[in-house]
């Protein structure tokens, strides 16, 4: 058994099979929902009430007093609002039968078509209404027959008696009377379940508020002492995000309900307080709650008022408030702090609803935030942050490479242009174009990128570099000083180590050197003939820059550096092992006999190193004549 097998066996089946682990987690969430739902709701309330508890503790109140005060105040607010809503809701239900005439009048005002699906539906509704009216009239018919003449009444009685005799005698099953205990059980069963859940939520909430530090310590102990820093950041991040979201959400919904109720009151809509409170409460439920409250309010105004003007005004009021709050207020206050993408919010709301019903819909957002936080700080769960988080943008280098892979050269250049607006040409080459070249080379050597596509990528990068030939970047100033480059400075020769990617990287370096004012010469590797090497050896001040792009950067650079070191031993050699990491002195020693004078990993480092060499050369030239003249004087 090899080491990989031993490692997998130690990790266990669940770690190696994430699908099985996910299935077990979903089963546990579903079958343990009777306990997990109150616990999740208690955690949500804990995040909502903890800031208030902390506020009272800062006022020198004890923990127990602060928790009791906050829980009592929250219960009083919820109970008061619930009492008002329930009282007005009962009144609305009792008054609805009095508005049947207004409903019929408003439906008739729509002028429904007589043909097609809508017309057939309208006829069906009309037939149902007529049938109900006939049944209602039939129920009052015996009272009317009492006013008929005696002979007719006798004849009808005989007819009814004959019909009853002709019918078969119905069999009636007599159910024995239920016991008092069973009757009370059936009566209280729909009430005891919610009351038990409410009691569990209250108990969990009070305990969590009282034992905040104890619960935190237990979680930290579960994570292990070696992960204290990681878990502390995760817990603080989750608490901050969820608390801010819940507090802001409660304030926004309360203000929304108050404004909506005031608008309904000004429109003379009865029970305006009910509809404002109902909208504020139902907006706690993502998506579905707002639609239910809005439709119910508009439907109520349709029943109350005989014209369409009031329902239309209520609809406009609801639409304007919802658009303003959803698109401007909520994103500004807390939309970006949850870190959840819009699609993930909808998807997770559906998932939690399927698992836990309406309770899952209520707590879907806080639970999803917890998953995103764990995905951010726990490496094994990083996929959660990628799938659910709002930060889904590709890095500039990945976006640039992906657009080139998709043969979308225009968008790839747009990515480069947007990067240039904030950074500069050196950073563009170092952080966008160079990583794209490296990814191209890696995919090409792996065999996942064909020659046609790689040629297109190289050609697109070459065209981008050509477009930036005359680009003047302020970001160049720290790396070079065009005014400080001596006119007598020897040229700098840029040579690619092997293939086209190395040549493109050498082209970028040569272009930047020219913009810095250096005399630059770009030579392909095949152009290093004995005559060229002899000419370079005669100019000992010339710096030779070898450009090498991974994944085979070191091997190719070492081969070319050895050839140059043997042919031009007096020249300084700089090797660019682009985007490599590690100590530069160690890398130099690895070259052995071909050891270069300098090793750099970025174009910015190359510019800085060449600038330092030019300054040293200029200082040597400036001091050399003085030293020569002083020697004869001392001898004399």
Secondary structure by P-SEA (a helix, b strand, c coil): ccaaaaaaaaaccccccaaaaaaaaaaaaacccaaaaaaaaaaaaaaaaaaaaaaaaaacccaaaaaaaaaaaaaaaaaaaaaaaaaaaaaaaaacccaaaaaaaaaaacccccccaaaaaaaaaaaaaaaaaaaaaaaacccccccccaaaaaaaaaaaaaaaaaccbbbbbbbccccaaaaaaaaacccaaaaaaaaaaaaaaaaaaacaaaaaaaaaaaacccaaaaaaaaaaaaaaaaaaaaaaaaaaaaaaaaaaaaaaaaacccaaaaaaaaaaaaccccaaaaaaaaaaaaaaaaaccccaaaaaaaaaaaaaaaaaaacccccccccccccccaaaaaaaaaaaaaaccaaaaaaaaaaaaaaaaaaacccccccccccccccccccaaaaaaaaaaacaaaaaaaaaaaaaacccaaaaaaccaaaaaaaaaaaaaaccccaaaaaaaaaaaaaaaaaaccccccccccccccccccccbbbbbbbbcccaaaaaaaaaaaaaaaaaccbbbbbccccccaaaaaaaaacccbbbbbbbbccaaaaaaaaaaaaaaaccccbbbbbccccccccaaaaaaaacccccccccccaaaaaaaaaaaaaaaaaaaaaaaaaaaacccccc
